[in-house]
Amino acid sequence: MHNTQKDIEEELKSLWVHSDLSDNLCYKQLLSEMAYLLRAFLRHLLPDHLNEVEDLLQECLLAAHLKRHTYEESGWI
């Protein structure tokens, strides 16, 4: 997928900016990449509760979706 954290951040930022401009394809890709990264993180964080990972993942994605209008580009690295 990506090589460094900076690569990941740049890709997600680009997708976020484009999706904020009503690019539905970018928004779908953004959610897919966020899901991939969050799922890996949650599985690492909660190895004894893998059955809860998908529920937590959906809650995280929903929270990002509901708060996407509060995005400020200056908050990115």
HTML snippet that shows the backbone in 3Dmol.js (N, CA, C, O; Angstrom):
<script src="https://3Dmol.org/build/3Dmol-min.js"></script>
<div id="view" style="width:600px;height:400px;position:relative"></div>
<script>
const pdb = `
ATOM      1  N   MET A   1       0.833  -1.190   0.000  1.00  0.00           N
ATOM      2  CA  MET A   1       0.000   0.000   0.000  1.00  0.00           C
ATOM      3  C   MET A   1       0.880   1.259   0.000  1.00  0.00           C
ATOM      4  O   MET A   1       1.043   1.885  -1.047  1.00  0.00           O
ATOM      5  N   HIS A   2       1.449   1.639   1.149  1.00  0.00           N
ATOM      6  CA  HIS A   2       2.287   2.827   1.268  1.00  0.00           C
ATOM      7  C   HIS A   2       3.575   2.447   1.969  1.00  0.00           C
ATOM      8  O   HIS A   2       3.638   1.428   2.657  1.00  0.00           O
ATOM      9  N   ASN A   3       4.588   3.256   1.797  1.00  0.00           N
ATOM     10  CA  ASN A   3       5.875   2.939   2.394  1.00  0.00           C
ATOM     11  C   ASN A   3       6.100   3.595   3.751  1.00  0.00           C
ATOM     12  O   ASN A   3       6.633   2.964   4.665  1.00  0.00           O
ATOM     13  N   THR A   4       5.705   4.839   3.887  1.00  0.00           N
ATOM     14  CA  THR A   4       5.982   5.563   5.125  1.00  0.00           C
ATOM     15  C   THR A   4       4.712   6.221   5.655  1.00  0.00           C
ATOM     16  O   THR A   4       3.700   6.325   4.962  1.00  0.00           O
ATOM     17  N   GLN A   5       4.803   6.654   6.892  1.00  0.00           N
ATOM     18  CA  GLN A   5       3.676   7.366   7.491  1.00  0.00           C
ATOM     19  C   GLN A   5       3.386   8.643   6.709  1.00  0.00           C
ATOM     20  O   GLN A   5       2.228   9.017   6.529  1.00  0.00           O
ATOM     21  N   LYS A   6       4.433   9.303   6.250  1.00  0.00           N
ATOM     22  CA  LYS A   6       4.245  10.532   5.472  1.00  0.00           C
ATOM     23  C   LYS A   6       3.488  10.226   4.179  1.00  0.00           C
ATOM     24  O   LYS A   6       2.608  10.991   3.784  1.00  0.00           O
ATOM     25  N   ASP A   7       3.819   9.119   3.518  1.00  0.00           N
ATOM     26  CA  ASP A   7       3.106   8.718   2.300  1.00  0.00           C
ATOM     27  C   ASP A   7       1.619   8.511   2.595  1.00  0.00           C
ATOM     28  O   ASP A   7       0.753   8.960   1.844  1.00  0.00           O
ATOM     29  N   ILE A   8       1.349   7.831   3.688  1.00  0.00           N
ATOM     30  CA  ILE A   8      -0.042   7.556   4.082  1.00  0.00           C
ATOM     31  C   ILE A   8      -0.785   8.861   4.324  1.00  0.00           C
ATOM     32  O   ILE A   8      -1.896   9.058   3.831  1.00  0.00           O
ATOM     33  N   GLU A   9      -0.157   9.752   5.090  1.00  0.00           N
ATOM     34  CA  GLU A   9      -0.797  11.025   5.417  1.00  0.00           C
ATOM     35  C   GLU A   9      -1.053  11.859   4.163  1.00  0.00           C
ATOM     36  O   GLU A   9      -2.113  12.472   4.032  1.00  0.00           O
ATOM     37  N   GLU A  10      -0.099  11.883   3.250  1.00  0.00           N
ATOM     38  CA  GLU A  10      -0.272  12.650   2.020  1.00  0.00           C
ATOM     39  C   GLU A  10      -1.391  12.074   1.159  1.00  0.00           C
ATOM     40  O   GLU A  10      -2.189  12.823   0.594  1.00  0.00           O
ATOM     41  N   GLU A  11      -1.454  10.748   1.056  1.00  0.00           N
ATOM     42  CA  GLU A  11      -2.508  10.109   0.265  1.00  0.00           C
ATOM     43  C   GLU A  11      -3.886  10.374   0.869  1.00  0.00           C
ATOM     44  O   GLU A  11      -4.824  10.727   0.155  1.00  0.00           O
ATOM     45  N   LEU A  12      -4.005  10.202   2.189  1.00  0.00           N
ATOM     46  CA  LEU A  12      -5.287  10.435   2.844  1.00  0.00           C
ATOM     47  C   LEU A  12      -5.708  11.902   2.737  1.00  0.00           C
ATOM     48  O   LEU A  12      -6.885  12.199   2.533  1.00  0.00           O
ATOM     49  N   LYS A  13      -4.749  12.813   2.873  1.00  0.00           N
ATOM     50  CA  LYS A  13      -5.064  14.234   2.751  1.00  0.00           C
ATOM     51  C   LYS A  13      -5.582  14.544   1.353  1.00  0.00           C
ATOM     52  O   LYS A  13      -6.582  15.245   1.200  1.00  0.00           O
ATOM     53  N   SER A  14      -4.915  14.032   0.351  1.00  0.00           N
ATOM     54  CA  SER A  14      -5.341  14.262  -1.030  1.00  0.00           C
ATOM     55  C   SER A  14      -6.749  13.729  -1.263  1.00  0.00           C
ATOM     56  O   SER A  14      -7.587  14.401  -1.864  1.00  0.00           O
ATOM     57  N   LEU A  15      -6.999  12.514  -0.782  1.00  0.00           N
ATOM     58  CA  LEU A  15      -8.327  11.926  -0.942  1.00  0.00           C
ATOM     59  C   LEU A  15      -9.377  12.741  -0.199  1.00  0.00           C
ATOM     60  O   LEU A  15     -10.480  12.953  -0.702  1.00  0.00           O
ATOM     61  N   TRP A  16      -9.026  13.195   1.003  1.00  0.00           N
ATOM     62  CA  TRP A  16      -9.973  13.972   1.802  1.00  0.00           C
ATOM     63  C   TRP A  16     -10.326  15.284   1.104  1.00  0.00           C
ATOM     64  O   TRP A  16     -11.496  15.661   1.034  1.00  0.00           O
ATOM     65  N   VAL A  17      -9.306  15.980   0.586  1.00  0.00           N
ATOM     66  CA  VAL A  17      -9.538  17.252  -0.089  1.00  0.00           C
ATOM     67  C   VAL A  17     -10.426  17.049  -1.311  1.00  0.00           C
ATOM     68  O   VAL A  17     -11.369  17.809  -1.530  1.00  0.00           O
ATOM     69  N   HIS A  18     -10.127  16.024  -2.107  1.00  0.00           N
ATOM     70  CA  HIS A  18     -10.926  15.771  -3.305  1.00  0.00           C
ATOM     71  C   HIS A  18     -12.350  15.327  -2.947  1.00  0.00           C
ATOM     72  O   HIS A  18     -13.314  15.717  -3.605  1.00  0.00           O
ATOM     73  N   SER A  19     -12.465  14.523  -1.919  1.00  0.00           N
ATOM     74  CA  SER A  19     -13.811  14.081  -1.542  1.00  0.00           C
ATOM     75  C   SER A  19     -14.623  15.236  -0.971  1.00  0.00           C
ATOM     76  O   SER A  19     -15.849  15.260  -1.084  1.00  0.00           O
ATOM     77  N   ASP A  20     -13.933  16.193  -0.357  1.00  0.00           N
ATOM     78  CA  ASP A  20     -14.623  17.378   0.167  1.00  0.00           C
ATOM     79  C   ASP A  20     -15.174  18.235  -0.975  1.00  0.00           C
ATOM     80  O   ASP A  20     -16.072  19.053  -0.777  1.00  0.00           O
ATOM     81  N   LEU A  21     -14.620  18.031  -2.168  1.00  0.00           N
ATOM     82  CA  LEU A  21     -15.087  18.757  -3.356  1.00  0.00           C
ATOM     83  C   LEU A  21     -16.121  17.929  -4.116  1.00  0.00           C
ATOM     84  O   LEU A  21     -16.331  18.130  -5.313  1.00  0.00           O
ATOM     85  N   SER A  22     -16.757  17.008  -3.420  1.00  0.00           N
ATOM     86  CA  SER A  22     -17.831  16.169  -3.959  1.00  0.00           C
ATOM     87  C   SER A  22     -17.353  15.116  -4.957  1.00  0.00           C
ATOM     88  O   SER A  22     -18.110  14.716  -5.841  1.00  0.00           O
ATOM     89  N   ASP A  23     -16.117  14.669  -4.826  1.00  0.00           N
ATOM     90  CA  ASP A  23     -15.617  13.578  -5.656  1.00  0.00           C
ATOM     91  C   ASP A  23     -15.948  12.271  -4.938  1.00  0.00           C
ATOM     92  O   ASP A  23     -15.220  11.846  -4.041  1.00  0.00           O
ATOM     93  N   ASN A  24     -17.046  11.642  -5.336  1.00  0.00           N
ATOM     94  CA  ASN A  24     -17.529  10.443  -4.647  1.00  0.00           C
ATOM     95  C   ASN A  24     -16.578   9.264  -4.771  1.00  0.00           C
ATOM     96  O   ASN A  24     -16.493   8.437  -3.863  1.00  0.00           O
ATOM     97  N   LEU A  25     -15.865   9.179  -5.884  1.00  0.00           N
ATOM     98  CA  LEU A  25     -14.908   8.095  -6.061  1.00  0.00           C
ATOM     99  C   LEU A  25     -13.759   8.226  -5.057  1.00  0.00           C
ATOM    100  O   LEU A  25     -13.320   7.237  -4.470  1.00  0.00           O
ATOM    101  N   CYS A  26     -13.280   9.453  -4.867  1.00  0.00           N
ATOM    102  CA  CYS A  26     -12.221   9.690  -3.879  1.00  0.00           C
ATOM    103  C   CYS A  26     -12.727   9.407  -2.467  1.00  0.00           C
ATOM    104  O   CYS A  26     -11.993   8.879  -1.631  1.00  0.00           O
ATOM    105  N   TYR A  27     -13.978   9.761  -2.208  1.00  0.00           N
ATOM    106  CA  TYR A  27     -14.526   9.513  -0.870  1.00  0.00           C
ATOM    107  C   TYR A  27     -14.618   8.011  -0.592  1.00  0.00           C
ATOM    108  O   TYR A  27     -14.321   7.555   0.512  1.00  0.00           O
ATOM    109  N   LYS A  28     -15.026   7.260  -1.595  1.00  0.00           N
ATOM    110  CA  LYS A  28     -15.089   5.810  -1.445  1.00  0.00           C
ATOM    111  C   LYS A  28     -13.697   5.234  -1.207  1.00  0.00           C
ATOM    112  O   LYS A  28     -13.528   4.358  -0.358  1.00  0.00           O
ATOM    113  N   GLN A  29     -12.701   5.714  -1.943  1.00  0.00           N
ATOM    114  CA  GLN A  29     -11.332   5.242  -1.758  1.00  0.00           C
ATOM    115  C   GLN A  29     -10.797   5.659  -0.390  1.00  0.00           C
ATOM    116  O   GLN A  29     -10.100   4.891   0.272  1.00  0.00           O
ATOM    117  N   LEU A  30     -11.130   6.881   0.027  1.00  0.00           N
ATOM    118  CA  LEU A  30     -10.706   7.360   1.346  1.00  0.00           C
ATOM    119  C   LEU A  30     -11.239   6.441   2.439  1.00  0.00           C
ATOM    120  O   LEU A  30     -10.482   6.011   3.310  1.00  0.00           O
ATOM    121  N   LEU A  31     -12.529   6.138   2.401  1.00  0.00           N
ATOM    122  CA  LEU A  31     -13.117   5.261   3.415  1.00  0.00           C
ATOM    123  C   LEU A  31     -12.503   3.867   3.374  1.00  0.00           C
ATOM    124  O   LEU A  31     -12.301   3.242   4.415  1.00  0.00           O
ATOM    125  N   SER A  32     -12.210   3.389   2.190  1.00  0.00           N
ATOM    126  CA  SER A  32     -11.603   2.068   2.044  1.00  0.00           C
ATOM    127  C   SER A  32     -10.202   2.040   2.654  1.00  0.00           C
ATOM    128  O   SER A  32      -9.853   1.099   3.368  1.00  0.00           O
ATOM    129  N   GLU A  33      -9.407   3.062   2.376  1.00  0.00           N
ATOM    130  CA  GLU A  33      -8.050   3.110   2.938  1.00  0.00           C
ATOM    131  C   GLU A  33      -8.072   3.327   4.443  1.00  0.00           C
ATOM    132  O   GLU A  33      -7.275   2.739   5.174  1.00  0.00           O
ATOM    133  N   MET A  34      -8.991   4.175   4.905  1.00  0.00           N
ATOM    134  CA  MET A  34      -9.125   4.368   6.349  1.00  0.00           C
ATOM    135  C   MET A  34      -9.523   3.058   7.021  1.00  0.00           C
ATOM    136  O   MET A  34      -9.000   2.719   8.082  1.00  0.00           O
ATOM    137  N   ALA A  35     -10.440   2.326   6.410  1.00  0.00           N
ATOM    138  CA  ALA A  35     -10.882   1.050   6.973  1.00  0.00           C
ATOM    139  C   ALA A  35      -9.726   0.064   7.050  1.00  0.00           C
ATOM    140  O   ALA A  35      -9.560  -0.627   8.055  1.00  0.00           O
ATOM    141  N   TYR A  36      -8.928  -0.003   5.995  1.00  0.00           N
ATOM    142  CA  TYR A  36      -7.774  -0.910   5.964  1.00  0.00           C
ATOM    143  C   TYR A  36      -6.809  -0.602   7.117  1.00  0.00           C
ATOM    144  O   TYR A  36      -6.381  -1.499   7.844  1.00  0.00           O
ATOM    145  N   LEU A  37      -6.479   0.683   7.264  1.00  0.00           N
ATOM    146  CA  LEU A  37      -5.531   1.093   8.303  1.00  0.00           C
ATOM    147  C   LEU A  37      -6.117   0.933   9.705  1.00  0.00           C
ATOM    148  O   LEU A  37      -5.445   0.424  10.602  1.00  0.00           O
ATOM    149  N   LEU A  38      -7.350   1.358   9.898  1.00  0.00           N
ATOM    150  CA  LEU A  38      -7.982   1.245  11.212  1.00  0.00           C
ATOM    151  C   LEU A  38      -8.176  -0.210  11.631  1.00  0.00           C
ATOM    152  O   LEU A  38      -7.975  -0.559  12.794  1.00  0.00           O
ATOM    153  N   ARG A  39      -8.564  -1.049  10.685  1.00  0.00           N
ATOM    154  CA  ARG A  39      -8.764  -2.468  10.995  1.00  0.00           C
ATOM    155  C   ARG A  39      -7.455  -3.089  11.496  1.00  0.00           C
ATOM    156  O   ARG A  39      -7.449  -3.820  12.486  1.00  0.00           O
ATOM    157  N   ALA A  40      -6.356  -2.794  10.812  1.00  0.00           N
ATOM    158  CA  ALA A  40      -5.053  -3.317  11.231  1.00  0.00           C
ATOM    159  C   ALA A  40      -4.680  -2.803  12.619  1.00  0.00           C
ATOM    160  O   ALA A  40      -4.191  -3.557  13.460  1.00  0.00           O
ATOM    161  N   PHE A  41      -4.915  -1.516  12.850  1.00  0.00           N
ATOM    162  CA  PHE A  41      -4.611  -0.927  14.151  1.00  0.00           C
ATOM    163  C   PHE A  41      -5.461  -1.540  15.256  1.00  0.00           C
ATOM    164  O   PHE A  41      -4.942  -1.888  16.317  1.00  0.00           O
ATOM    165  N   LEU A  42      -6.751  -1.673  15.016  1.00  0.00           N
ATOM    166  CA  LEU A  42      -7.648  -2.221  16.038  1.00  0.00           C
ATOM    167  C   LEU A  42      -7.346  -3.687  16.321  1.00  0.00           C
ATOM    168  O   LEU A  42      -7.438  -4.124  17.468  1.00  0.00           O
ATOM    169  N   ARG A  43      -6.991  -4.446  15.303  1.00  0.00           N
ATOM    170  CA  ARG A  43      -6.617  -5.851  15.521  1.00  0.00           C
ATOM    171  C   ARG A  43      -5.362  -5.948  16.366  1.00  0.00           C
ATOM    172  O   ARG A  43      -5.242  -6.834  17.212  1.00  0.00           O
ATOM    173  N   HIS A  44      -4.425  -5.034  16.137  1.00  0.00           N
ATOM    174  CA  HIS A  44      -3.198  -5.013  16.931  1.00  0.00           C
ATOM    175  C   HIS A  44      -3.492  -4.585  18.368  1.00  0.00           C
ATOM    176  O   HIS A  44      -2.942  -5.137  19.321  1.00  0.00           O
ATOM    177  N   LEU A  45      -4.358  -3.605  18.501  1.00  0.00           N
ATOM    178  CA  LEU A  45      -4.690  -3.052  19.812  1.00  0.00           C
ATOM    179  C   LEU A  45      -5.529  -4.014  20.655  1.00  0.00           C
ATOM    180  O   LEU A  45      -5.374  -4.064  21.875  1.00  0.00           O
ATOM    181  N   LEU A  46      -6.411  -4.773  20.015  1.00  0.00           N
ATOM    182  CA  LEU A  46      -7.367  -5.632  20.716  1.00  0.00           C
ATOM    183  C   LEU A  46      -7.286  -7.092  20.251  1.00  0.00           C
ATOM    184  O   LEU A  46      -8.282  -7.634  19.772  1.00  0.00           O
ATOM    185  N   PRO A  47      -6.131  -7.731  20.381  1.00  0.00           N
ATOM    186  CA  PRO A  47      -5.993  -9.097  19.861  1.00  0.00           C
ATOM    187  C   PRO A  47      -6.919 -10.111  20.537  1.00  0.00           C
ATOM    188  O   PRO A  47      -7.242 -11.143  19.949  1.00  0.00           O
ATOM    189  N   ASP A  48      -7.335  -9.828  21.733  1.00  0.00           N
ATOM    190  CA  ASP A  48      -8.226 -10.747  22.449  1.00  0.00           C
ATOM    191  C   ASP A  48      -9.709 -10.443  22.219  1.00  0.00           C
ATOM    192  O   ASP A  48     -10.577 -11.112  22.780  1.00  0.00           O
ATOM    193  N   HIS A  49      -9.992  -9.444  21.403  1.00  0.00           N
ATOM    194  CA  HIS A  49     -11.377  -9.033  21.152  1.00  0.00           C
ATOM    195  C   HIS A  49     -11.616  -8.821  19.652  1.00  0.00           C
ATOM    196  O   HIS A  49     -12.248  -7.844  19.250  1.00  0.00           O
ATOM    197  N   LEU A  50     -11.114  -9.728  18.848  1.00  0.00           N
ATOM    198  CA  LEU A  50     -11.216  -9.567  17.401  1.00  0.00           C
ATOM    199  C   LEU A  50     -12.661  -9.533  16.909  1.00  0.00           C
ATOM    200  O   LEU A  50     -12.951  -8.961  15.858  1.00  0.00           O
ATOM    201  N   ASN A  51     -13.563 -10.148  17.670  1.00  0.00           N
ATOM    202  CA  ASN A  51     -14.971 -10.134  17.267  1.00  0.00           C
ATOM    203  C   ASN A  51     -15.594  -8.738  17.396  1.00  0.00           C
ATOM    204  O   ASN A  51     -16.674  -8.496  16.857  1.00  0.00           O
ATOM    205  N   GLU A  52     -14.936  -7.829  18.096  1.00  0.00           N
ATOM    206  CA  GLU A  52     -15.453  -6.469  18.264  1.00  0.00           C
ATOM    207  C   GLU A  52     -14.813  -5.470  17.301  1.00  0.00           C
ATOM    208  O   GLU A  52     -15.254  -4.325  17.203  1.00  0.00           O
ATOM    209  N   VAL A  53     -13.785  -5.902  16.601  1.00  0.00           N
ATOM    210  CA  VAL A  53     -13.040  -4.992  15.740  1.00  0.00           C
ATOM    211  C   VAL A  53     -13.917  -4.365  14.659  1.00  0.00           C
ATOM    212  O   VAL A  53     -13.843  -3.155  14.440  1.00  0.00           O
ATOM    213  N   GLU A  54     -14.737  -5.153  13.983  1.00  0.00           N
ATOM    214  CA  GLU A  54     -15.564  -4.605  12.902  1.00  0.00           C
ATOM    215  C   GLU A  54     -16.581  -3.594  13.418  1.00  0.00           C
ATOM    216  O   GLU A  54     -16.856  -2.598  12.749  1.00  0.00           O
ATOM    217  N   ASP A  55     -17.140  -3.837  14.592  1.00  0.00           N
ATOM    218  CA  ASP A  55     -18.076  -2.873  15.171  1.00  0.00           C
ATOM    219  C   ASP A  55     -17.372  -1.547  15.475  1.00  0.00           C
ATOM    220  O   ASP A  55     -17.894  -0.472  15.182  1.00  0.00           O
ATOM    221  N   LEU A  56     -16.181  -1.643  16.067  1.00  0.00           N
ATOM    222  CA  LEU A  56     -15.415  -0.436  16.377  1.00  0.00           C
ATOM    223  C   LEU A  56     -14.993   0.289  15.104  1.00  0.00           C
ATOM    224  O   LEU A  56     -15.009   1.518  15.040  1.00  0.00           O
ATOM    225  N   LEU A  57     -14.619  -0.480  14.104  1.00  0.00           N
ATOM    226  CA  LEU A  57     -14.236   0.097  12.823  1.00  0.00           C
ATOM    227  C   LEU A  57     -15.397   0.893  12.226  1.00  0.00           C
ATOM    228  O   LEU A  57     -15.206   2.020  11.768  1.00  0.00           O
ATOM    229  N   GLN A  58     -16.586   0.318  12.229  1.00  0.00           N
ATOM    230  CA  GLN A  58     -17.753   1.005  11.682  1.00  0.00           C
ATOM    231  C   GLN A  58     -18.068   2.274  12.473  1.00  0.00           C
ATOM    232  O   GLN A  58     -18.473   3.281  11.893  1.00  0.00           O
ATOM    233  N   GLU A  59     -17.887   2.229  13.783  1.00  0.00           N
ATOM    234  CA  GLU A  59     -18.120   3.425  14.598  1.00  0.00           C
ATOM    235  C   GLU A  59     -17.129   4.528  14.259  1.00  0.00           C
ATOM    236  O   GLU A  59     -17.497   5.701  14.194  1.00  0.00           O
ATOM    237  N   CYS A  60     -15.870   4.154  14.043  1.00  0.00           N
ATOM    238  CA  CYS A  60     -14.845   5.138  13.674  1.00  0.00           C
ATOM    239  C   CYS A  60     -15.148   5.767  12.319  1.00  0.00           C
ATOM    240  O   CYS A  60     -15.059   6.985  12.163  1.00  0.00           O
ATOM    241  N   LEU A  61     -15.505   4.938  11.338  1.00  0.00           N
ATOM    242  CA  LEU A  61     -15.812   5.454  10.007  1.00  0.00           C
ATOM    243  C   LEU A  61     -17.052   6.347  10.029  1.00  0.00           C
ATOM    244  O   LEU A  61     -17.104   7.369   9.345  1.00  0.00           O
ATOM    245  N   LEU A  62     -18.034   5.955  10.810  1.00  0.00           N
ATOM    246  CA  LEU A  62     -19.243   6.775  10.925  1.00  0.00           C
ATOM    247  C   LEU A  62     -18.920   8.120  11.568  1.00  0.00           C
ATOM    248  O   LEU A  62     -19.422   9.155  11.128  1.00  0.00           O
ATOM    249  N   ALA A  63     -18.090   8.111  12.601  1.00  0.00           N
ATOM    250  CA  ALA A  63     -17.704   9.362  13.261  1.00  0.00           C
ATOM    251  C   ALA A  63     -16.970  10.283  12.281  1.00  0.00           C
ATOM    252  O   ALA A  63     -17.228  11.486  12.252  1.00  0.00           O
ATOM    253  N   ALA A  64     -16.061   9.725  11.484  1.00  0.00           N
ATOM    254  CA  ALA A  64     -15.343  10.528  10.490  1.00  0.00           C
ATOM    255  C   ALA A  64     -16.317  11.085   9.456  1.00  0.00           C
ATOM    256  O   ALA A  64     -16.201  12.240   9.045  1.00  0.00           O
ATOM    257  N   HIS A  65     -17.261  10.273   9.044  1.00  0.00           N
ATOM    258  CA  HIS A  65     -18.251  10.709   8.059  1.00  0.00           C
ATOM    259  C   HIS A  65     -19.113  11.856   8.612  1.00  0.00           C
ATOM    260  O   HIS A  65     -19.343  12.854   7.928  1.00  0.00           O
ATOM    261  N   LEU A  66     -19.574  11.703   9.828  1.00  0.00           N
ATOM    262  CA  LEU A  66     -20.453  12.704  10.419  1.00  0.00           C
ATOM    263  C   LEU A  66     -19.744  14.018  10.734  1.00  0.00           C
ATOM    264  O   LEU A  66     -20.381  15.070  10.792  1.00  0.00           O
ATOM    265  N   LYS A  67     -18.425  13.961  10.939  1.00  0.00           N
ATOM    266  CA  LYS A  67     -17.666  15.169  11.293  1.00  0.00           C
ATOM    267  C   LYS A  67     -16.817  15.699  10.146  1.00  0.00           C
ATOM    268  O   LYS A  67     -16.003  16.599  10.353  1.00  0.00           O
ATOM    269  N   ARG A  68     -16.986  15.163   8.947  1.00  0.00           N
ATOM    270  CA  ARG A  68     -16.137  15.561   7.823  1.00  0.00           C
ATOM    271  C   ARG A  68     -16.274  17.045   7.487  1.00  0.00           C
ATOM    272  O   ARG A  68     -15.352  17.637   6.926  1.00  0.00           O
ATOM    273  N   HIS A  69     -17.388  17.638   7.815  1.00  0.00           N
ATOM    274  CA  HIS A  69     -17.595  19.061   7.525  1.00  0.00           C
ATOM    275  C   HIS A  69     -16.738  19.961   8.426  1.00  0.00           C
ATOM    276  O   HIS A  69     -16.634  21.159   8.162  1.00  0.00           O
ATOM    277  N   THR A  70     -16.133  19.419   9.467  1.00  0.00           N
ATOM    278  CA  THR A  70     -15.326  20.219  10.378  1.00  0.00           C
ATOM    279  C   THR A  70     -13.846  20.225   9.980  1.00  0.00           C
ATOM    280  O   THR A  70     -13.017  20.809  10.677  1.00  0.00           O
ATOM    281  N   TYR A  71     -13.520  19.580   8.868  1.00  0.00           N
ATOM    282  CA  TYR A  71     -12.144  19.469   8.418  1.00  0.00           C
ATOM    283  C   TYR A  71     -11.501  20.831   8.187  1.00  0.00           C
ATOM    284  O   TYR A  71     -12.097  21.712   7.567  1.00  0.00           O
ATOM    285  N   GLU A  72     -10.275  20.996   8.694  1.00  0.00           N
ATOM    286  CA  GLU A  72      -9.491  22.191   8.454  1.00  0.00           C
ATOM    287  C   GLU A  72      -8.137  21.747   7.917  1.00  0.00           C
ATOM    288  O   GLU A  72      -7.386  21.059   8.608  1.00  0.00           O
ATOM    289  N   GLU A  73      -7.830  22.134   6.707  1.00  0.00           N
ATOM    290  CA  GLU A  73      -6.608  21.669   6.069  1.00  0.00           C
ATOM    291  C   GLU A  73      -5.354  22.054   6.851  1.00  0.00           C
ATOM    292  O   GLU A  73      -4.349  21.347   6.779  1.00  0.00           O
ATOM    293  N   SER A  74      -5.390  23.142   7.583  1.00  0.00           N
ATOM    294  CA  SER A  74      -4.226  23.585   8.347  1.00  0.00           C
ATOM    295  C   SER A  74      -3.852  22.603   9.454  1.00  0.00           C
ATOM    296  O   SER A  74      -2.748  22.672   9.994  1.00  0.00           O
ATOM    297  N   GLY A  75      -4.769  21.681   9.797  1.00  0.00           N
ATOM    298  CA  GLY A  75      -4.476  20.710  10.836  1.00  0.00           C
ATOM    299  C   GLY A  75      -3.622  19.535  10.381  1.00  0.00           C
ATOM    300  O   GLY A  75      -3.211  18.713  11.199  1.00  0.00           O
ATOM    301  N   TRP A  76      -3.353  19.450   9.081  1.00  0.00           N
ATOM    302  CA  TRP A  76      -2.548  18.355   8.528  1.00  0.00           C
ATOM    303  C   TRP A  76      -1.080  18.742   8.535  1.00  0.00           C
ATOM    304  O   TRP A  76      -0.721  19.919   8.514  1.00  0.00           O
ATOM    305  N   ILE A  77      -0.276  17.749   8.565  1.00  0.00           N
ATOM    306  CA  ILE A  77       1.183  17.948   8.528  1.00  0.00           C
ATOM    307  C   ILE A  77       1.603  18.385   7.147  1.00  0.00           C
ATOM    308  O   ILE A  77       2.789  18.605   6.903  1.00  0.00           O
TER     309      ILE A  77
END
`;
const viewer = $3Dmol.createViewer("view");
viewer.addModel(pdb, "pdb");
viewer.setStyle({}, {cartoon: {color: "spectrum"}});
viewer.zoomTo();
viewer.render();
</script>
